Amino acid sequence: MFTTAWTASPQLPSEGFTPNWSREGFWRQSLRQTVRLTAGGHRLRVRLANDYGTSPLRIAGATVARTASGAAVEPGSVRRLTFEGGDGAEVPARGHLVSDPSELAVAAGERLTVTLHLAAVTGPATFHAQAFATAYRGAGDRLADVTGEGFDASSESWYFLSAVETDAGRRDGVALLGDSTTDGFGSTPDADRRWSDALADRTGRPVLNAGIGGNLLLNDSAWYGEKAVHRLARDVLGHPGVSTLVVLLGLNDIGFSETDEQPTYRPAPVVETAELIDGHRRLIRQARAGGLRVVGATLLPLGGSDHWGEHAAKVSHEINTWIRDGGEWDAVADLNRHLADAADPDRLHPAYDFGDHLHPNDAGYAVMAEAVADVL
């Protein structure tokens, strides 16, 4: 039985707030991407996403290998991926494709490098905007390049790669559905210090990160992905091995109406507490119908950030009260109280503040993981 060991939620190609290659796509190039696994095994397979492609995505070849450093991989660990027995494959427009299993022993916490050779024009690329990990691009077929020296361009997004699964046989995976805080904004790039990584280390369980920077519970947007009440089926329920869902959403629904700095999400509606509660209830129903235990997480303090304002203060307090006391979740992780400044509970504690008064730093993400681990 295969278990999902890593995920990234697919997004529509866009320039967004992170420079990337999604609009231009790829042609006669190799793309090398590194991910951190949260479940081990002796065989693995990868899932490729073409959710927002309007034509088939042609894969000329693909490999997996243990990561050395940067774009380099461990000599002797390179394994060629096949798709229904062949080296090449087509990922259908608006669809996805899972590779055949490949024999490569990996451990939880180990980093894996996936390389795709894209000989044909891909067109705009389905991607994940904020990876907080470096991807590499090089000319031609570089599947066998172990040194990484031929990869001469880099990006901090993931492209086409949406999951890695191992034959761990685990059925206790934890999926985190959220926005930029779940995605890892404010964590150290290439250090795997998102709270999803810390939670996997703390619990020893597979953890799926289904965060998208800027994501909203109730509405779609050009840069920030499909609304969470819609994408839950694809980004969580569609992956094998998940038993628990943790939801941390609503802050952008509240906060975007307080700022003029989000040009791709205009007009930003003024969202009321009852609407957010209804959205959370929809997630709870969907998750339970999929057999999952559901944990609600309170919104982090946002005082002093660009999301803060009179309405945001009111609604954030009300939604957090409902999450804590409404009795509708299987368990509650009160992240707000764990990360608040005791001197001003509407603000993040300075020791946990990345600097924008909205996102935690590495230390804050570690505290979040501890708080959630305690209620799993």
Secondary structure, 3 states (H helix, E strand, C coil): CCEEEEECCCECCCCCCCCCCCCCCCCCEEEEEEEECCCCEEEEEEEEEECCCCCCEEECEEEEEEECCCCCECCCCCEECCECCECCEEECCCEEEECCCEEEEECCCCEEEEEEEECCCCCCCCEECCCCCCEEEEECCCCCCCCCCCCCEEECCEECEEEEEECCCCCCEEEEEECHHHHCCCCCCCCCCCHHHHHHHHHCCCEEEEECCCCCCCCCECCCECCHHHHHHHHHHCCCCEEEEEEECCHHHHHHHHCCCCCCCCCCCCCCHHHHHHHHHHHHHHHHHCCCEEEEECCCCCCCCCCCCHHHHHHHHHHHHHHHHCCCCCEEECHHHHHEECCEEEEECHHHECCCCCCECHHHHHHHHHHHHCCC
